[in-house]
Structure formats: structure tokens, C-alpha cells
Amino acid sequence: MPHQGGWAVKGAGNSRASSVHGTQREAIAAARESAMRQGSEMLIHGENGRIRERNTYGNDPFPPKG
């Protein structure tokens, strides 16, 4: 997500950034690594703050129940 001085990676429920990166590409790489390690979901925000992509890592049954 956009942040002063670059792009921030935040964990779910955290009010503060876990890390800040100079480019969105670097932030996405760090977020992907963290999400894969934790088996969680990664949301990518655009410059406008809106979610532009989401990826789930870990136990994500396919097809989804519903």
C-alpha cells in the first residue's frame, strides 16, 4: 500500500507497517514471501489505495464451497 517514502507491507490487523520499500515491486516481493511463510492472504493496493489484486497462500481448497 502507498506509504510516505515508498510502499508499505502491513500484516492483517496491524496498524503499523511491517516494512517499507522504495518500489511497489519490492514491497510485493516481501509481502508474498511473508504470506507464503504464514499461509495467509496477500492484498496488493494501487496508488489510489484500492485493492488491485489478491492472492491466497496455504490451505485454500479448490473449488471453494458455496
mmCIF file of the N, C-alpha and C atoms, coordinates in Angstrom:
data_MODEL
# 
_entry.id   MODEL 
# 
loop_
_atom_site.group_PDB 
_atom_site.id 
_atom_site.type_symbol 
_atom_site.label_atom_id 
_atom_site.label_alt_id 
_atom_site.label_comp_id 
_atom_site.label_asym_id 
_atom_site.label_entity_id 
_atom_site.label_seq_id 
_atom_site.pdbx_PDB_ins_code 
_atom_site.Cartn_x 
_atom_site.Cartn_y 
_atom_site.Cartn_z 
_atom_site.occupancy 
_atom_site.B_iso_or_equiv 
_atom_site.pdbx_formal_charge 
_atom_site.auth_seq_id 
_atom_site.auth_comp_id 
_atom_site.auth_asym_id 
_atom_site.auth_atom_id 
_atom_site.pdbx_PDB_model_num 
ATOM 1   N N  . MET A 1 1  ? 0.836   -1.166  0.000  1.00 0.00 ? 1  MET A N  1 
ATOM 2   C CA . MET A 1 1  ? 0.000   0.000   0.000  1.00 0.00 ? 1  MET A CA 1 
ATOM 3   C C  . MET A 1 1  ? 0.882   1.230   0.000  1.00 0.00 ? 1  MET A C  1 
ATOM 4   N N  . PRO A 1 2  ? 0.431   2.325   -0.608 1.00 0.00 ? 2  PRO A N  1 
ATOM 5   C CA . PRO A 1 2  ? 1.236   3.541   -0.633 1.00 0.00 ? 2  PRO A CA 1 
ATOM 6   C C  . PRO A 1 2  ? 1.559   4.006   0.787  1.00 0.00 ? 2  PRO A C  1 
ATOM 7   N N  . HIS A 1 3  ? 2.758   4.543   0.959  1.00 0.00 ? 3  HIS A N  1 
ATOM 8   C CA . HIS A 1 3  ? 3.226   4.974   2.273  1.00 0.00 ? 3  HIS A CA 1 
ATOM 9   C C  . HIS A 1 3  ? 4.213   6.113   2.053  1.00 0.00 ? 3  HIS A C  1 
ATOM 10  N N  . GLN A 1 4  ? 4.348   6.982   3.029  1.00 0.00 ? 4  GLN A N  1 
ATOM 11  C CA . GLN A 1 4  ? 5.340   8.053   2.908  1.00 0.00 ? 4  GLN A CA 1 
ATOM 12  C C  . GLN A 1 4  ? 6.698   7.451   2.619  1.00 0.00 ? 4  GLN A C  1 
ATOM 13  N N  . GLY A 1 5  ? 7.330   7.887   1.563  1.00 0.00 ? 5  GLY A N  1 
ATOM 14  C CA . GLY A 1 5  ? 8.660   7.410   1.232  1.00 0.00 ? 5  GLY A CA 1 
ATOM 15  C C  . GLY A 1 5  ? 8.693   6.084   0.502  1.00 0.00 ? 5  GLY A C  1 
ATOM 16  N N  . GLY A 1 6  ? 7.554   5.553   0.088  1.00 0.00 ? 6  GLY A N  1 
ATOM 17  C CA . GLY A 1 6  ? 7.577   4.300   -0.660 1.00 0.00 ? 6  GLY A CA 1 
ATOM 18  C C  . GLY A 1 6  ? 6.301   3.499   -0.539 1.00 0.00 ? 6  GLY A C  1 
ATOM 19  N N  . TRP A 1 7  ? 6.474   2.184   -0.396 1.00 0.00 ? 7  TRP A N  1 
ATOM 20  C CA . TRP A 1 7  ? 5.357   1.251   -0.332 1.00 0.00 ? 7  TRP A CA 1 
ATOM 21  C C  . TRP A 1 7  ? 5.484   0.409   0.922  1.00 0.00 ? 7  TRP A C  1 
ATOM 22  N N  . ALA A 1 8  ? 4.383   0.258   1.651  1.00 0.00 ? 8  ALA A N  1 
ATOM 23  C CA . ALA A 1 8  ? 4.399   -0.440  2.938  1.00 0.00 ? 8  ALA A CA 1 
ATOM 24  C C  . ALA A 1 8  ? 3.841   -1.849  2.820  1.00 0.00 ? 8  ALA A C  1 
ATOM 25  N N  . VAL A 1 9  ? 4.359   -2.718  3.672  1.00 0.00 ? 9  VAL A N  1 
ATOM 26  C CA . VAL A 1 9  ? 3.820   -4.065  3.862  1.00 0.00 ? 9  VAL A CA 1 
ATOM 27  C C  . VAL A 1 9  ? 3.269   -4.093  5.281  1.00 0.00 ? 9  VAL A C  1 
ATOM 28  N N  . LYS A 1 10 ? 1.967   -4.421  5.405  1.00 0.00 ? 10 LYS A N  1 
ATOM 29  C CA . LYS A 1 10 ? 1.328   -4.488  6.721  1.00 0.00 ? 10 LYS A CA 1 
ATOM 30  C C  . LYS A 1 10 ? 0.700   -5.853  6.906  1.00 0.00 ? 10 LYS A C  1 
ATOM 31  N N  . GLY A 1 11 ? 0.840   -6.403  8.095  1.00 0.00 ? 11 GLY A N  1 
ATOM 32  C CA . GLY A 1 11 ? 0.171   -7.651  8.434  1.00 0.00 ? 11 GLY A CA 1 
ATOM 33  C C  . GLY A 1 11 ? -1.281  -7.377  8.773  1.00 0.00 ? 11 GLY A C  1 
ATOM 34  N N  . ALA A 1 12 ? -2.130  -8.377  8.615  1.00 0.00 ? 12 ALA A N  1 
ATOM 35  C CA . ALA A 1 12 ? -3.550  -8.234  8.927  1.00 0.00 ? 12 ALA A CA 1 
ATOM 36  C C  . ALA A 1 12 ? -3.739  -7.802  10.371 1.00 0.00 ? 12 ALA A C  1 
ATOM 37  N N  . GLY A 1 13 ? -4.544  -6.778  10.573 1.00 0.00 ? 13 GLY A N  1 
ATOM 38  C CA . GLY A 1 13 ? -4.844  -6.295  11.916 1.00 0.00 ? 13 GLY A CA 1 
ATOM 39  C C  . GLY A 1 13 ? -3.797  -5.366  12.502 1.00 0.00 ? 13 GLY A C  1 
ATOM 40  N N  . ASN A 1 14 ? -2.678  -5.178  11.804 1.00 0.00 ? 14 ASN A N  1 
ATOM 41  C CA . ASN A 1 14 ? -1.632  -4.282  12.306 1.00 0.00 ? 14 ASN A CA 1 
ATOM 42  C C  . ASN A 1 14 ? -1.922  -2.849  11.890 1.00 0.00 ? 14 ASN A C  1 
ATOM 43  N N  . SER A 1 15 ? -1.685  -1.913  12.794 1.00 0.00 ? 15 SER A N  1 
ATOM 44  C CA . SER A 1 15 ? -1.875  -0.511  12.452 1.00 0.00 ? 15 SER A CA 1 
ATOM 45  C C  . SER A 1 15 ? -0.598  0.086   11.863 1.00 0.00 ? 15 SER A C  1 
ATOM 46  N N  . ARG A 1 16 ? 0.546   -0.543  12.151 1.00 0.00 ? 16 ARG A N  1 
ATOM 47  C CA . ARG A 1 16 ? 1.827   -0.042  11.651 1.00 0.00 ? 16 ARG A CA 1 
ATOM 48  C C  . ARG A 1 16 ? 2.368   -0.960  10.560 1.00 0.00 ? 16 ARG A C  1 
ATOM 49  N N  . ALA A 1 17 ? 3.179   -0.374  9.693  1.00 0.00 ? 17 ALA A N  1 
ATOM 50  C CA . ALA A 1 17 ? 3.799   -1.144  8.616  1.00 0.00 ? 17 ALA A CA 1 
ATOM 51  C C  . ALA A 1 17 ? 4.847   -2.099  9.171  1.00 0.00 ? 17 ALA A C  1 
ATOM 52  N N  . SER A 1 18 ? 4.888   -3.301  8.628  1.00 0.00 ? 18 SER A N  1 
ATOM 53  C CA . SER A 1 18 ? 5.928   -4.268  8.986  1.00 0.00 ? 18 SER A CA 1 
ATOM 54  C C  . SER A 1 18 ? 7.245   -3.878  8.335  1.00 0.00 ? 18 SER A C  1 
ATOM 55  N N  . SER A 1 19 ? 7.149   -3.329  7.109  1.00 0.00 ? 19 SER A N  1 
ATOM 56  C CA . SER A 1 19 ? 8.329   -2.865  6.390  1.00 0.00 ? 19 SER A CA 1 
ATOM 57  C C  . SER A 1 19 ? 7.907   -1.852  5.340  1.00 0.00 ? 19 SER A C  1 
ATOM 58  N N  . VAL A 1 20 ? 8.846   -1.000  4.929  1.00 0.00 ? 20 VAL A N  1 
ATOM 59  C CA . VAL A 1 20 ? 8.597   -0.001  3.885  1.00 0.00 ? 20 VAL A CA 1 
ATOM 60  C C  . VAL A 1 20 ? 9.679   -0.179  2.823  1.00 0.00 ? 20 VAL A C  1 
ATOM 61  N N  . HIS A 1 21 ? 9.267   -0.132  1.552  1.00 0.00 ? 21 HIS A N  1 
ATOM 62  C CA . HIS A 1 21 ? 10.170  -0.392  0.432  1.00 0.00 ? 21 HIS A CA 1 
ATOM 63  C C  . HIS A 1 21 ? 10.117  0.756   -0.563 1.00 0.00 ? 21 HIS A C  1 
ATOM 64  N N  . GLY A 1 22 ? 11.195  0.932   -1.301 1.00 0.00 ? 22 GLY A N  1 
ATOM 65  C CA . GLY A 1 22 ? 11.299  2.022   -2.262 1.00 0.00 ? 22 GLY A CA 1 
ATOM 66  C C  . GLY A 1 22 ? 10.398  1.871   -3.465 1.00 0.00 ? 22 GLY A C  1 
ATOM 67  N N  . THR A 1 23 ? 10.108  0.631   -3.851 1.00 0.00 ? 23 THR A N  1 
ATOM 68  C CA . THR A 1 23 ? 9.245   0.397   -5.006 1.00 0.00 ? 23 THR A CA 1 
ATOM 69  C C  . THR A 1 23 ? 8.120   -0.562  -4.635 1.00 0.00 ? 23 THR A C  1 
ATOM 70  N N  . GLN A 1 24 ? 7.059   -0.494  -5.421 1.00 0.00 ? 24 GLN A N  1 
ATOM 71  C CA . GLN A 1 24 ? 5.946   -1.412  -5.193 1.00 0.00 ? 24 GLN A CA 1 
ATOM 72  C C  . GLN A 1 24 ? 6.388   -2.848  -5.463 1.00 0.00 ? 24 GLN A C  1 
ATOM 73  N N  . ARG A 1 25 ? 7.238   -3.042  -6.452 1.00 0.00 ? 25 ARG A N  1 
ATOM 74  C CA . ARG A 1 25 ? 7.724   -4.382  -6.782 1.00 0.00 ? 25 ARG A CA 1 
ATOM 75  C C  . ARG A 1 25 ? 8.437   -5.023  -5.588 1.00 0.00 ? 25 ARG A C  1 
ATOM 76  N N  . GLU A 1 26 ? 9.284   -4.243  -4.900 1.00 0.00 ? 26 GLU A N  1 
ATOM 77  C CA . GLU A 1 26 ? 9.991   -4.750  -3.715 1.00 0.00 ? 26 GLU A CA 1 
ATOM 78  C C  . GLU A 1 26 ? 9.012   -5.081  -2.591 1.00 0.00 ? 26 GLU A C  1 
ATOM 79  N N  . ALA A 1 27 ? 8.008   -4.218  -2.406 1.00 0.00 ? 27 ALA A N  1 
ATOM 80  C CA . ALA A 1 27 ? 7.009   -4.444  -1.358 1.00 0.00 ? 27 ALA A CA 1 
ATOM 81  C C  . ALA A 1 27 ? 6.197   -5.705  -1.645 1.00 0.00 ? 27 ALA A C  1 
ATOM 82  N N  . ILE A 1 28 ? 5.834   -5.914  -2.909 1.00 0.00 ? 28 ILE A N  1 
ATOM 83  C CA . ILE A 1 28 ? 5.067   -7.106  -3.282 1.00 0.00 ? 28 ILE A CA 1 
ATOM 84  C C  . ILE A 1 28 ? 5.887   -8.364  -3.025 1.00 0.00 ? 28 ILE A C  1 
ATOM 85  N N  . ALA A 1 29 ? 7.168   -8.331  -3.373 1.00 0.00 ? 29 ALA A N  1 
ATOM 86  C CA . ALA A 1 29 ? 8.032   -9.498  -3.146 1.00 0.00 ? 29 ALA A CA 1 
ATOM 87  C C  . ALA A 1 29 ? 8.117   -9.825  -1.658 1.00 0.00 ? 29 ALA A C  1 
ATOM 88  N N  . ALA A 1 30 ? 8.278   -8.801  -0.817 1.00 0.00 ? 30 ALA A N  1 
ATOM 89  C CA . ALA A 1 30 ? 8.358   -9.018  0.634  1.00 0.00 ? 30 ALA A CA 1 
ATOM 90  C C  . ALA A 1 30 ? 7.029   -9.531  1.178  1.00 0.00 ? 30 ALA A C  1 
ATOM 91  N N  . ALA A 1 31 ? 5.924   -8.964  0.702  1.00 0.00 ? 31 ALA A N  1 
ATOM 92  C CA . ALA A 1 31 ? 4.600   -9.387  1.164  1.00 0.00 ? 31 ALA A CA 1 
ATOM 93  C C  . ALA A 1 31 ? 4.312   -10.823 0.738  1.00 0.00 ? 31 ALA A C  1 
ATOM 94  N N  . ARG A 1 32 ? 4.691   -11.171 -0.497 1.00 0.00 ? 32 ARG A N  1 
ATOM 95  C CA . ARG A 1 32 ? 4.462   -12.532 -0.995 1.00 0.00 ? 32 ARG A CA 1 
ATOM 96  C C  . ARG A 1 32 ? 5.238   -13.538 -0.149 1.00 0.00 ? 32 ARG A C  1 
ATOM 97  N N  . GLU A 1 33 ? 6.487   -13.228 0.140  1.00 0.00 ? 33 GLU A N  1 
ATOM 98  C CA . GLU A 1 33 ? 7.312   -14.125 0.959  1.00 0.00 ? 33 GLU A CA 1 
ATOM 99  C C  . GLU A 1 33 ? 6.693   -14.326 2.344  1.00 0.00 ? 33 GLU A C  1 
ATOM 100 N N  . SER A 1 34 ? 6.230   -13.240 2.944  1.00 0.00 ? 34 SER A N  1 
ATOM 101 C CA . SER A 1 34 ? 5.609   -13.310 4.267  1.00 0.00 ? 34 SER A CA 1 
ATOM 102 C C  . SER A 1 34 ? 4.306   -14.110 4.222  1.00 0.00 ? 34 SER A C  1 
ATOM 103 N N  . ALA A 1 35 ? 3.472   -13.844 3.216  1.00 0.00 ? 35 ALA A N  1 
ATOM 104 C CA . ALA A 1 35 ? 2.188   -14.545 3.097  1.00 0.00 ? 35 ALA A CA 1 
ATOM 105 C C  . ALA A 1 35 ? 2.392   -16.038 2.861  1.00 0.00 ? 35 ALA A C  1 
ATOM 106 N N  . MET A 1 36 ? 3.385   -16.395 2.054  1.00 0.00 ? 36 MET A N  1 
ATOM 107 C CA . MET A 1 36 ? 3.662   -17.809 1.797  1.00 0.00 ? 36 MET A CA 1 
ATOM 108 C C  . MET A 1 36 ? 4.169   -18.496 3.066  1.00 0.00 ? 36 MET A C  1 
ATOM 109 N N  . ARG A 1 37 ? 5.009   -17.805 3.817  1.00 0.00 ? 37 ARG A N  1 
ATOM 110 C CA . ARG A 1 37 ? 5.557   -18.366 5.054  1.00 0.00 ? 37 ARG A CA 1 
ATOM 111 C C  . ARG A 1 37 ? 4.450   -18.578 6.086  1.00 0.00 ? 37 ARG A C  1 
ATOM 112 N N  . GLN A 1 38 ? 3.484   -17.649 6.135  1.00 0.00 ? 38 GLN A N  1 
ATOM 113 C CA . GLN A 1 38 ? 2.416   -17.708 7.134  1.00 0.00 ? 38 GLN A CA 1 
ATOM 114 C C  . GLN A 1 38 ? 1.171   -18.435 6.636  1.00 0.00 ? 38 GLN A C  1 
ATOM 115 N N  . GLY A 1 39 ? 1.116   -18.737 5.342  1.00 0.00 ? 39 GLY A N  1 
ATOM 116 C CA . GLY A 1 39 ? -0.074  -19.374 4.784  1.00 0.00 ? 39 GLY A CA 1 
ATOM 117 C C  . GLY A 1 39 ? -1.275  -18.455 4.874  1.00 0.00 ? 39 GLY A C  1 
ATOM 118 N N  . SER A 1 40 ? -1.095  -17.215 4.424  1.00 0.00 ? 40 SER A N  1 
ATOM 119 C CA . SER A 1 40 ? -2.164  -16.223 4.554  1.00 0.00 ? 40 SER A CA 1 
ATOM 120 C C  . SER A 1 40 ? -2.473  -15.572 3.206  1.00 0.00 ? 40 SER A C  1 
ATOM 121 N N  . GLU A 1 41 ? -3.326  -14.575 3.228  1.00 0.00 ? 41 GLU A N  1 
ATOM 122 C CA . GLU A 1 41 ? -3.739  -13.867 2.025  1.00 0.00 ? 41 GLU A CA 1 
ATOM 123 C C  . GLU A 1 41 ? -2.915  -12.598 1.855  1.00 0.00 ? 41 GLU A C  1 
ATOM 124 N N  . MET A 1 42 ? -2.593  -12.261 0.600  1.00 0.00 ? 42 MET A N  1 
ATOM 125 C CA . MET A 1 42 ? -1.868  -11.041 0.289  1.00 0.00 ? 42 MET A CA 1 
ATOM 126 C C  . MET A 1 42 ? -2.768  -10.149 -0.564 1.00 0.00 ? 42 MET A C  1 
ATOM 127 N N  . LEU A 1 43 ? -2.935  -8.906  -0.141 1.00 0.00 ? 43 LEU A N  1 
ATOM 128 C CA . LEU A 1 43 ? -3.710  -7.930  -0.899 1.00 0.00 ? 43 LEU A CA 1 
ATOM 129 C C  . LEU A 1 43 ? -2.746  -6.889  -1.441 1.00 0.00 ? 43 LEU A C  1 
ATOM 130 N N  . ILE A 1 44 ? -2.842  -6.584  -2.732 1.00 0.00 ? 44 ILE A N  1 
ATOM 131 C CA . ILE A 1 44 ? -1.991  -5.573  -3.345 1.00 0.00 ? 44 ILE A CA 1 
ATOM 132 C C  . ILE A 1 44 ? -2.853  -4.354  -3.630 1.00 0.00 ? 44 ILE A C  1 
ATOM 133 N N  . HIS A 1 45 ? -2.425  -3.204  -3.106 1.00 0.00 ? 45 HIS A N  1 
ATOM 134 C CA . HIS A 1 45 ? -3.147  -1.953  -3.291 1.00 0.00 ? 45 HIS A CA 1 
ATOM 135 C C  . HIS A 1 45 ? -2.454  -1.118  -4.361 1.00 0.00 ? 45 HIS A C  1 
ATOM 136 N N  . GLY A 1 46 ? -3.233  -0.408  -5.151 1.00 0.00 ? 46 GLY A N  1 
ATOM 137 C CA . GLY A 1 46 ? -2.682  0.511   -6.138 1.00 0.00 ? 46 GLY A CA 1 
ATOM 138 C C  . GLY A 1 46 ? -2.372  1.852   -5.501 1.00 0.00 ? 46 GLY A C  1 
ATOM 139 N N  . GLU A 1 47 ? -1.884  2.794   -6.312 1.00 0.00 ? 47 GLU A N  1 
ATOM 140 C CA . GLU A 1 47 ? -1.551  4.129   -5.810 1.00 0.00 ? 47 GLU A CA 1 
ATOM 141 C C  . GLU A 1 47 ? -2.752  4.827   -5.195 1.00 0.00 ? 47 GLU A C  1 
ATOM 142 N N  . ASN A 1 48 ? -3.956  4.493   -5.670 1.00 0.00 ? 48 ASN A N  1 
ATOM 143 C CA . ASN A 1 48 ? -5.171  5.117   -5.149 1.00 0.00 ? 48 ASN A CA 1 
ATOM 144 C C  . ASN A 1 48 ? -5.650  4.465   -3.849 1.00 0.00 ? 48 ASN A C  1 
ATOM 145 N N  . GLY A 1 49 ? -4.931  3.440   -3.370 1.00 0.00 ? 49 GLY A N  1 
ATOM 146 C CA . GLY A 1 49 ? -5.291  2.774   -2.122 1.00 0.00 ? 49 GLY A CA 1 
ATOM 147 C C  . GLY A 1 49 ? -6.294  1.645   -2.270 1.00 0.00 ? 49 GLY A C  1 
ATOM 148 N N  . ARG A 1 50 ? -6.834  1.467   -3.470 1.00 0.00 ? 50 ARG A N  1 
ATOM 149 C CA . ARG A 1 50 ? -7.812  0.403   -3.698 1.00 0.00 ? 50 ARG A CA 1 
ATOM 150 C C  . ARG A 1 50 ? -7.107  -0.912  -3.998 1.00 0.00 ? 50 ARG A C  1 
ATOM 151 N N  . ILE A 1 51 ? -7.741  -2.013  -3.593 1.00 0.00 ? 51 ILE A N  1 
ATOM 152 C CA . ILE A 1 51 ? -7.177  -3.340  -3.840 1.00 0.00 ? 51 ILE A CA 1 
ATOM 153 C C  . ILE A 1 51 ? -7.212  -3.618  -5.339 1.00 0.00 ? 51 ILE A C  1 
ATOM 154 N N  . ARG A 1 52 ? -6.053  -3.988  -5.897 1.00 0.00 ? 52 ARG A N  1 
ATOM 155 C CA . ARG A 1 52 ? -5.995  -4.297  -7.325 1.00 0.00 ? 52 ARG A CA 1 
ATOM 156 C C  . ARG A 1 52 ? -5.725  -5.770  -7.595 1.00 0.00 ? 52 ARG A C  1 
ATOM 157 N N  . GLU A 1 53 ? -5.290  -6.491  -6.562 1.00 0.00 ? 53 GLU A N  1 
ATOM 158 C CA . GLU A 1 53 ? -5.009  -7.925  -6.720 1.00 0.00 ? 53 GLU A CA 1 
ATOM 159 C C  . GLU A 1 53 ? -4.999  -8.576  -5.348 1.00 0.00 ? 53 GLU A C  1 
ATOM 160 N N  . ARG A 1 54 ? -5.371  -9.852  -5.302 1.00 0.00 ? 54 ARG A N  1 
ATOM 161 C CA . ARG A 1 54 ? -5.290  -10.604 -4.044 1.00 0.00 ? 54 ARG A CA 1 
ATOM 162 C C  . ARG A 1 54 ? -4.884  -12.036 -4.358 1.00 0.00 ? 54 ARG A C  1 
ATOM 163 N N  . ASN A 1 55 ? -4.049  -12.582 -3.491 1.00 0.00 ? 55 ASN A N  1 
ATOM 164 C CA . ASN A 1 55 ? -3.564  -13.951 -3.641 1.00 0.00 ? 55 ASN A CA 1 
ATOM 165 C C  . ASN A 1 55 ? -3.614  -14.633 -2.288 1.00 0.00 ? 55 ASN A C  1 
ATOM 166 N N  . THR A 1 56 ? -4.031  -15.892 -2.277 1.00 0.00 ? 56 THR A N  1 
ATOM 167 C CA . THR A 1 56 ? -4.083  -16.670 -1.047 1.00 0.00 ? 56 THR A CA 1 
ATOM 168 C C  . THR A 1 56 ? -3.039  -17.773 -1.117 1.00 0.00 ? 56 THR A C  1 
ATOM 169 N N  . TYR A 1 57 ? -2.304  -17.933 -0.032 1.00 0.00 ? 57 TYR A N  1 
ATOM 170 C CA . TYR A 1 57 ? -1.275  -18.964 0.059  1.00 0.00 ? 57 TYR A CA 1 
ATOM 171 C C  . TYR A 1 57 ? -1.624  -19.884 1.220  1.00 0.00 ? 57 TYR A C  1 
ATOM 172 N N  . GLY A 1 58 ? -1.281  -21.143 1.099  1.00 0.00 ? 58 GLY A N  1 
ATOM 173 C CA . GLY A 1 58 ? -1.569  -22.077 2.181  1.00 0.00 ? 58 GLY A CA 1 
ATOM 174 C C  . GLY A 1 58 ? -2.777  -22.926 1.864  1.00 0.00 ? 58 GLY A C  1 
ATOM 175 N N  . ASN A 1 59 ? -3.597  -23.196 2.866  1.00 0.00 ? 59 ASN A N  1 
ATOM 176 C CA . ASN A 1 59 ? -4.744  -24.085 2.742  1.00 0.00 ? 59 ASN A CA 1 
ATOM 177 C C  . ASN A 1 59 ? -5.916  -23.345 2.124  1.00 0.00 ? 59 ASN A C  1 
ATOM 178 N N  . ASP A 1 60 ? -6.003  -23.381 0.805  1.00 0.00 ? 60 ASP A N  1 
ATOM 179 C CA . ASP A 1 60 ? -7.076  -22.719 0.070  1.00 0.00 ? 60 ASP A CA 1 
ATOM 180 C C  . ASP A 1 60 ? -7.765  -23.771 -0.798 1.00 0.00 ? 60 ASP A C  1 
ATOM 181 N N  . PRO A 1 61 ? -8.789  -24.446 -0.258 1.00 0.00 ? 61 PRO A N  1 
ATOM 182 C CA . PRO A 1 61 ? -9.426  -25.531 -1.009 1.00 0.00 ? 61 PRO A CA 1 
ATOM 183 C C  . PRO A 1 61 ? -10.042 -25.045 -2.318 1.00 0.00 ? 61 PRO A C  1 
ATOM 184 N N  . PHE A 1 62 ? -9.873  -25.840 -3.363 1.00 0.00 ? 62 PHE A N  1 
ATOM 185 C CA . PHE A 1 62 ? -10.458 -25.516 -4.654 1.00 0.00 ? 62 PHE A CA 1 
ATOM 186 C C  . PHE A 1 62 ? -11.236 -26.732 -5.126 1.00 0.00 ? 62 PHE A C  1 
ATOM 187 N N  . PRO A 1 63 ? -12.431 -26.626 -5.606 1.00 0.00 ? 63 PRO A N  1 
ATOM 188 C CA . PRO A 1 63 ? -13.172 -25.377 -5.714 1.00 0.00 ? 63 PRO A CA 1 
ATOM 189 C C  . PRO A 1 63 ? -13.712 -24.923 -4.365 1.00 0.00 ? 63 PRO A C  1 
ATOM 190 N N  . PRO A 1 64 ? -13.945 -23.621 -4.233 1.00 0.00 ? 64 PRO A N  1 
ATOM 191 C CA . PRO A 1 64 ? -14.463 -23.116 -2.962 1.00 0.00 ? 64 PRO A CA 1 
ATOM 192 C C  . PRO A 1 64 ? -15.872 -23.633 -2.693 1.00 0.00 ? 64 PRO A C  1 
ATOM 193 N N  . LYS A 1 65 ? -16.183 -23.834 -1.428 1.00 0.00 ? 65 LYS A N  1 
ATOM 194 C CA . LYS A 1 65 ? -17.526 -24.269 -1.046 1.00 0.00 ? 65 LYS A CA 1 
ATOM 195 C C  . LYS A 1 65 ? -18.472 -23.095 -1.195 1.00 0.00 ? 65 LYS A C  1 
ATOM 196 N N  . GLY A 1 66 ? -19.686 -23.353 -1.600 1.00 0.00 ? 66 GLY A N  1 
ATOM 197 C CA . GLY A 1 66 ? -20.606 -22.238 -1.695 1.00 0.00 ? 66 GLY A CA 1 
ATOM 198 C C  . GLY A 1 66 ? -21.766 -22.606 -2.437 1.00 0.00 ? 66 GLY A C  1 
# 
